[in-house]
Amino acid sequence: MNEEDVKKFAKNEADRIINHIVYLRKKKGITQENLAERAAISRSTVGQIEKGAVKISLVTFTAILKGLDVSYSEFFDEFEQEKRVVEETSPELVDLIKEIDIHPNRDEYIKIIQSLLFIK
């Protein structure tokens, strides 16, 4: 792997980590402002990180995990599980699943999808 490939890989992984942070925040029903308070960082920092406008330091990442009440191992276990699912599933379906998972009517959507699976 050359230097350009390494940088591209690192950027992709960093983007996935940020996306996973956003996913967990929304899944837990935490606003950017609330996460900022819980992580002892500014709301604008949270917003800039989520938009990819700034790079996240290890210290800030650790504070965000604390604000999300998630350990490193929990974060990366779920992160790797998501990676395996994404590799085996179409991008459109992955996006749809993520939207349903954080939607306020999640349970109703799951029941509808389950009922659709049994239609013959």
Backbone bond lengths (Angstrom), bond angles and torsions (degrees), N, CA, C in turn:
res aa  C-N    CA-C-N  psi(-1)  N-CA   C-N-CA  omega(-1)  CA-C   N-CA-C  phi
1 M - - - 1.446 - - 1.533 108.05 -
2 N 1.310 116.05 128.05 1.460 119.23 178.56 1.534 110.73 -86.88
3 E 1.331 115.46 175.67 1.462 120.64 -175.66 1.529 112.28 -59.82
4 E 1.322 117.02 -40.41 1.463 120.85 -179.93 1.532 110.98 -64.02
5 D 1.334 116.60 -41.57 1.460 120.76 178.11 1.530 111.55 -63.94
6 V 1.324 115.78 -39.62 1.472 120.11 179.26 1.525 110.00 -64.44
7 K 1.323 117.40 -44.30 1.470 120.97 179.49 1.527 110.92 -63.84
8 K 1.327 116.59 -41.05 1.465 120.52 179.03 1.530 110.37 -64.24
9 F 1.336 116.41 -43.82 1.467 121.00 177.93 1.531 110.42 -60.92
10 A 1.344 116.55 -46.66 1.464 121.02 -179.14 1.528 111.05 -61.84
11 K 1.317 117.51 -41.82 1.476 121.41 178.49 1.522 110.69 -62.65
12 N 1.334 116.63 -44.48 1.466 120.16 179.02 1.519 111.38 -61.84
13 E 1.325 117.14 -43.29 1.464 120.62 179.43 1.530 110.57 -66.40
14 A 1.334 117.14 -41.01 1.474 120.47 177.89 1.527 110.47 -61.68
15 D 1.331 116.92 -42.33 1.470 120.57 177.78 1.523 110.65 -62.56
16 R 1.318 117.38 -40.61 1.468 120.85 178.97 1.529 110.98 -65.18
17 I 1.321 116.87 -38.93 1.467 120.39 178.36 1.524 110.12 -63.09
18 I 1.328 116.83 -45.20 1.468 120.80 178.89 1.530 109.93 -62.17
19 N 1.329 116.95 -44.76 1.469 120.13 178.37 1.523 111.22 -59.97
20 H 1.326 116.66 -36.54 1.467 120.36 179.69 1.531 110.60 -70.35
21 I 1.315 117.07 -36.56 1.468 120.44 175.64 1.531 109.64 -61.33
22 V 1.334 116.49 -47.30 1.469 120.86 179.56 1.529 109.88 -60.63
23 Y 1.330 116.05 -44.91 1.464 121.11 179.60 1.532 110.39 -58.59
24 L 1.324 117.65 -48.56 1.462 120.32 -179.19 1.525 111.64 -64.09
25 R 1.326 116.51 -40.26 1.467 119.91 179.16 1.520 110.36 -60.00
26 K 1.323 115.92 -47.68 1.461 119.86 -179.19 1.525 111.52 -68.40
27 K 1.317 116.52 -39.63 1.467 120.56 179.50 1.528 111.01 -60.77
28 K 1.315 116.39 -36.13 1.459 120.87 179.87 1.532 112.38 -85.62
29 G 1.339 116.51 -1.81 1.457 120.40 178.70 1.512 113.63 71.10
30 I 1.314 116.83 30.35 1.462 121.99 -178.23 1.527 108.71 -100.42
31 T 1.316 116.59 131.00 1.462 120.75 176.70 1.530 109.17 -78.90
32 Q 1.327 115.76 164.46 1.463 119.69 174.98 1.530 110.31 -58.97
33 E 1.323 115.85 -42.13 1.461 120.40 -179.11 1.527 111.27 -62.79
34 N 1.334 116.07 -43.66 1.461 120.31 -179.95 1.526 110.85 -66.35
35 L 1.331 116.85 -41.26 1.464 120.04 177.51 1.521 110.20 -61.89
36 A 1.321 116.51 -42.20 1.463 120.61 178.99 1.529 110.49 -58.81
37 E 1.318 116.92 -44.92 1.471 120.86 178.77 1.523 110.78 -62.35
38 R 1.330 115.95 -46.22 1.466 120.91 -177.31 1.527 112.31 -67.64
39 A 1.347 116.35 -30.01 1.464 120.99 -178.85 1.530 112.31 -94.96
40 A 1.344 117.07 -2.86 1.465 122.94 -178.80 1.527 111.89 58.19
41 I 1.340 115.32 43.06 1.464 121.99 173.57 1.528 107.15 -131.06
42 S 1.317 117.16 168.52 1.466 118.99 -177.58 1.532 111.07 -77.80
43 R 1.336 115.58 154.02 1.453 121.06 177.61 1.515 110.58 -63.30
44 S 1.335 116.35 -36.17 1.463 119.07 179.55 1.529 111.06 -66.06
45 T 1.323 117.33 -33.35 1.465 120.39 176.59 1.525 109.90 -64.55
46 V 1.317 116.86 -44.78 1.464 120.56 177.85 1.527 109.55 -58.44
47 G 1.324 116.49 -47.35 1.460 120.83 -179.72 1.518 112.26 -61.70
48 Q 1.325 116.90 -43.94 1.464 120.56 179.83 1.522 111.52 -65.08
49 I 1.313 116.89 -39.06 1.470 120.54 177.64 1.522 109.73 -64.07
50 E 1.324 116.25 -47.34 1.466 119.92 -178.13 1.525 112.15 -63.92
51 K 1.330 117.88 -30.58 1.467 121.11 177.45 1.527 111.85 -82.42
52 G 1.326 116.72 -9.72 1.454 119.89 -177.60 1.521 112.59 78.88
53 A 1.330 116.75 17.22 1.461 121.07 -178.06 1.525 112.41 -78.26
54 V 1.324 116.79 -22.54 1.470 121.39 177.83 1.526 109.23 -134.36
55 K 1.311 114.62 153.66 1.468 119.71 175.33 1.524 108.05 -80.72
56 I 1.315 115.17 145.96 1.458 120.19 -178.81 1.529 109.00 -95.19
57 S 1.317 116.23 130.92 1.462 120.36 177.06 1.532 109.12 -82.83
58 L 1.307 115.92 164.25 1.460 120.31 177.74 1.527 110.43 -63.67
59 V 1.316 117.35 -37.18 1.470 121.25 178.79 1.529 110.04 -63.34
60 T 1.334 116.48 -46.27 1.463 120.52 179.93 1.528 110.62 -66.71
61 F 1.327 117.00 -40.59 1.468 121.13 177.47 1.530 109.88 -58.83
62 T 1.311 116.54 -44.79 1.466 121.11 179.19 1.526 111.09 -62.45
63 A 1.330 116.41 -42.02 1.468 120.68 178.53 1.528 110.42 -63.48
64 I 1.318 117.07 -40.46 1.466 120.97 179.18 1.525 110.66 -65.03
65 L 1.331 116.80 -42.80 1.467 118.86 177.11 1.523 110.50 -60.64
66 K 1.320 116.82 -40.86 1.473 120.27 177.14 1.525 109.79 -62.49
67 G 1.336 116.78 -42.19 1.455 121.10 178.03 1.518 112.98 -64.12
68 L 1.313 116.61 -29.82 1.468 121.65 177.61 1.532 111.86 -87.00
69 D 1.338 115.89 -5.40 1.463 122.38 -176.89 1.529 110.56 57.57
70 V 1.345 114.60 49.28 1.463 122.01 -179.03 1.528 107.73 -131.72
71 S 1.325 116.90 134.29 1.464 120.11 176.43 1.530 109.85 -82.17
72 Y 1.330 115.48 165.66 1.466 119.77 176.05 1.527 110.54 -55.45
73 S 1.326 115.86 -48.23 1.469 119.11 -176.15 1.523 111.34 -64.32
74 E 1.330 117.94 -41.29 1.464 120.05 176.96 1.524 110.67 -61.27
75 F 1.333 116.33 -45.45 1.459 121.21 -178.74 1.520 110.44 -60.00
76 F 1.334 116.43 -51.83 1.460 118.99 -174.50 1.521 113.05 -76.34
77 D 1.332 118.64 -27.69 1.467 120.18 173.29 1.528 109.84 -62.30
78 E 1.332 115.51 -48.75 1.463 120.26 179.48 1.525 110.50 -66.73
79 F 1.323 116.44 -37.69 1.463 122.93 179.26 1.533 109.99 -60.32
80 E 1.334 116.87 -46.09 1.466 120.87 180.00 1.528 111.50 -69.85
81 Q 1.330 116.60 -36.98 1.460 119.97 176.68 1.523 109.90 -62.16
82 E 1.333 116.15 -43.49 1.461 120.77 177.87 1.527 110.34 -61.63
83 K 1.327 116.53 -40.47 1.467 120.89 179.91 1.529 110.46 -59.75
84 R 1.328 116.81 -43.38 1.474 120.26 179.40 1.525 110.85 -64.58
85 V 1.310 117.15 -41.94 1.465 121.14 179.17 1.524 110.19 -64.06
86 V 1.332 116.01 -44.47 1.462 120.66 -179.11 1.523 110.78 -61.74
87 E 1.317 116.94 -39.83 1.458 120.76 -179.71 1.523 112.02 -64.55
88 E 1.326 116.93 -26.20 1.458 121.59 -176.30 1.526 113.46 -102.24
89 T 1.334 117.73 -0.86 1.458 121.81 -173.70 1.524 110.26 -128.50
90 S 1.329 115.80 149.03 1.468 119.73 179.07 1.530 109.79 -64.43
91 P 1.339 117.50 147.02 1.463 120.80 -179.56 1.529 113.12 -57.84
92 E 1.337 116.87 -37.27 1.464 120.01 -179.76 1.525 111.28 -63.54
93 L 1.321 116.15 -40.81 1.461 120.23 -179.57 1.527 110.79 -69.83
94 V 1.327 117.21 -39.21 1.467 120.63 177.69 1.526 110.10 -60.77
95 D 1.338 117.21 -45.72 1.470 120.59 179.08 1.526 110.95 -61.97
96 L 1.325 116.90 -41.05 1.454 121.26 179.42 1.532 111.01 -64.60
97 I 1.305 116.65 -43.03 1.467 121.19 179.05 1.526 110.26 -61.60
98 K 1.320 116.69 -44.07 1.466 120.08 179.59 1.524 111.06 -62.48
99 E 1.328 117.00 -41.63 1.468 120.54 179.38 1.527 110.98 -64.04
100 I 1.320 116.52 -43.31 1.463 120.24 179.34 1.526 110.37 -64.58
101 D 1.332 116.80 -40.19 1.456 121.15 -175.52 1.519 112.81 -63.26
102 I 1.327 118.00 -28.72 1.472 120.18 -179.74 1.522 112.90 -104.67
103 H 1.317 116.86 1.44 1.468 120.88 -177.90 1.531 110.14 -74.71
104 P 1.331 117.61 143.47 1.472 120.30 179.18 1.538 113.34 -59.52
105 N 1.336 117.63 -27.91 1.465 121.41 179.70 1.529 111.87 -99.87
106 R 1.312 116.00 31.03 1.466 123.01 -176.19 1.531 112.78 -48.86
107 D 1.316 116.88 -51.26 1.469 120.49 -175.60 1.526 111.92 -62.32
108 E 1.321 116.57 -38.19 1.465 119.86 178.60 1.530 110.89 -66.84
109 Y 1.335 116.17 -41.55 1.468 120.08 178.20 1.529 111.02 -62.73
110 I 1.305 116.86 -40.78 1.465 120.55 179.35 1.529 109.84 -62.94
111 K 1.334 117.69 -43.02 1.464 120.61 177.96 1.528 111.31 -61.54
112 I 1.327 116.36 -41.07 1.472 120.12 179.12 1.521 110.43 -63.81
113 I 1.318 116.71 -45.14 1.468 120.18 -179.81 1.521 110.43 -64.55
114 Q 1.313 117.13 -42.35 1.464 120.28 178.23 1.521 110.90 -60.80
115 S 1.333 116.92 -41.56 1.470 119.25 179.38 1.534 110.76 -66.35
116 L 1.322 117.39 -35.11 1.466 120.83 178.60 1.531 111.95 -65.22
117 L 1.304 116.74 -31.61 1.457 120.96 -178.63 1.529 112.04 -67.73
118 F 1.316 116.60 -22.03 1.470 120.39 -177.65 1.526 112.86 -97.93
119 I 1.324 118.23 1.65 1.465 121.44 176.05 1.523 108.67 -73.16
120 K 1.324 114.66 130.71 1.479 118.79 -179.96 1.498 111.05 -112.92
